[in-house]
Amino acid sequence: MSEWWGEDAREWRSGRWSLDLRGDEFADIAYDGRVVLRSVRAVIRDRNWDTAALVVDRIDESDLALTLHVHSEGLGSDLRGVVRAEVRGPGRLRLLTDLESVTAFETNRTGLVALHPPGLAGTDLDVRHSGGTVEHTRFPARISPHQPAFDIAGLSWSHDGLGVEVRFAGDVFEMEDQRNWTDASYKTYSRPLALPFPYPLAAGERVVQSIDVSVSGTPASTLADEVARIRLHEGPALPALAVAAATAPDPGPAALDPAPWSAVIVELDLATRNWRAALGRAAASGLALDVRFVLAEDDPTGIDDAAYALRDLPVARVTAFWPTGPARHVSDLEAIALLRHALTQAGVDAPIAGGVRSHFTELNREHQRLPRRLDGVVFSSTPLFHSLGTAQLVESLQMQRLVAAQGVELADGPPVHIGPISLRPHFNDVATAPPPRPAHDDLRDGYGPALIPAADARQSAPELAAWTVASAAAFAVPGVATLAYFEEWGPRGVRASDGAPWPVFDAVTALAELARRPGLRGDSPDGLVWALGARAEDGDVVLVANLDREPRPVEIELDGGEIRTADVPAGGVVRL
């Protein structure tokens, strides 16, 4: 795999225990080869929920312990100490951190985070509370909009032949369903969100936490099939393909070849000086515009001028979100009423969508705020919200299938439009400080994502083409009408700032060719190999993507019994 896609990992084993060390993260913590915890790591979040880097200075390794000597960098933090995994006896493993803050630091969360595998969905769960009582519940099967467990001192469950007990010390913990953000995990973390944040760490103050894991039993045996087998079924038309408008600074490419996609999402913050310039550049594509207005908090009636700016432009759909308040990032009844009035006054006849500016999370939590009689429901998606690892990127694919299916259910009729789909968030939806804004009326500095660290080196990697095909296969459930990937050009684009296509451009082009044709959909056998196809008069077309580190033989079965086979290279795409 390419330099930017691969992720260095080293395995540590001690008896029946094993884990992968990925940077500062203890990943895939396994007993007898069966993953018990998806991950444990120490995290340091500032007052905007941004994450400080935890730098590993030295690693001490023995048969019984793996110790990381670490220090934090960035965001005003300076914590130093250790993160350690140590075997405490047969079937027992302790994971701990001891960090000292060299300087005073305001934080929203500093301490250990444990991730539980998504395969536990629906499994019986006992929650031991800090007072000693035990609550009997389950890991949520449907994606839970709110925390499924509070006041956690310990958790225990049985799965795949193993009994697992986990004890937490050093703080009170709680759990959230990270599948909301397409993370492949449930997350148990400390400090409870009901407590005030940010909170201060004084100079010299220590954060000491531990997680004790006890395992009993023998994991159930599994049979591995060397061939990835996928059954594709014919169904409704596949989603249209769109992209987001370029947000990078001018000058852009001198000229671009005709775009294969059908629409361009343009998000316009009406509190900024250059929203008109951003609209003009997006409209220069000549394609239909999916317009997302962010209302100006101090002057919501500014939507009136914005609606007039849409006259004589091809508008696929339009919506509006609040930037702050109880309906933050949501197009509630009041926001849509303002938008409807403005469009009527401007004489603009366009479909009106509603939804959320941010992740599926907010749609899951706030869908009751959406008005009725919408022409569509929108939300965006990014796999790299909580972590920047490539494993996180790949594991998000199966969660995208869950998010899409549950999003269609919540929409309850109107078509669902997912996008922008980007590697990193296109804005910080949990920031407590105002967002950065352009200082000029033009686009010399860009706007939106261009003003925050939203670019990722993997944007130009060949493997991103395979990831995009796999993502479309995951997201393209019946009821999803549009998928919008990345930007037109620039550091977050499908093309570079000079207009040269990156490998992902070919993937978006191939998906655009399948769009709106009768779809051939199926499930991935393992989350690594995905397929998506379409019916056509001149024959069915199937795209197969392999996100594994190794080449994979794949067998595709179509309705009617036709079998197609291919050897798909690691990180590659094959067209059948």
Beta strands, then each sheet from edge to edge (+ up, - down):
strand 1: 10-14
strand 2: 17-22
strand 3: 25-31
strand 4: 34-45
strand 5: 53-61
strand 6: 65-73
strand 7: 79-89
strand 8: 92-101
strand 9: 105-107
strand 10: 109-116
strand 11: 124-128
strand 12: 134-138
strand 13: 149-152
strand 14: 154-159
strand 15: 162-169
strand 16: 173-177
strand 17: 186-190
strand 18: 199-201
strand 19: 206-217
strand 20: 228-231
strand 21: 233-237
strand 22: 240-244
strand 23: 263-269
strand 24: 288-294
strand 25: 315-321
strand 26: 353-355
strand 27: 376-381
strand 28: 416-421
strand 29: 480-487
strand 30: 518-521
strand 31: 529-534
strand 32: 541-546
strand 33: 552-557
strand 34: 563-568
strand 35: 572-575
sheet 1: 1+ 2- 3+ 4- 10+ 17- 16+ 13-
sheet 2: 5+ 6- 7+ 8- 19+ 15- 14+ 11- 12+
sheet 3: 9+ 18-
sheet 4: 20+ 33+ 34-
sheet 5: 21+ 30- 31+ 32- 35+
sheet 6: 25+ 24+ 23+ 22+ 29+ 28+ 27+ 26+
end
